[in-house]
């Protein structure tokens, strides 16, 4: 699909370019679906080791501020 699209882009035939782009898009879509199916199947399996497979719920976000304590002291 990639080679067909490359060849089509080198030419002037808009119909061939559209067809090649559609075929390429379909191939990418199928590859993406296969990837997500494989990924979802691996999520349902138990983690291989303790701590492996951390999920988004296990991650905490927090705001923080870096304070330079020396900056607040008066200089003598």
N, C-alpha and C positions, 0 to 999 in steps of 0.2 A: 504494500500500500504506500509506503514511504517513497519507494523508487518511482512508482507510477505518478505520485504527486510531484516529485521533483522533475520528471520528464515533462509532465503537463505544464508546469510553470515555465519551462524553457520555451514552450511553444506559444502559439497565438490562439489556439482553439478553446474558446471560453466554455463550450459544452464539455470538453474533455477535462478542463480544470475543475469545473463543478462536480463532475462525476468522480474524479480522483479525490477531491476534497471530501465528498460524502462518504466514499469508501474508507478513507483515512479516519474520518470522524467515527465511523461505525467500529473500526478496529480498535481505536482508543477507548471507546465506550465499553466494548466487550472486555478489553483488558482491565479496565477499571472495575467493572462488575466482578470479574474473576478475582481481582485483588481484594475487594471488600468482602466477598464471600469467604475467601481463604482467611482473611483477618478475623471475621466474625466467628468462624469455626475455631480458630486458635484461642479466642477469648473465652469460649465456653469450656475449654480444657483447663484442668487445674494447672497452676504455675509450676514450672520445672523446679524451682528452688525457693526457699524462704526469701522474701523480699523481691523476688522477680515478679514482673507483671504489675507494677504499681499502677493504680488507677487514678483518674483525675480527682476522685473524692478523697484520696489519701494526701493530696497536695494542698497545703494551706497558703493562701496569699495574705500578705500583711504590708501595711505601710510602715516605713521606718524613717528615722531621722538620725543622721550622724552628727553627734555633738562633740565639738572640740572644747573640752573643759578648760584648757589653758587660755582660750580666747576670751572667756568671761572674767578672768582674774585681772585685777588692776595691776599695772606695772609700777614698781617703786623705783 
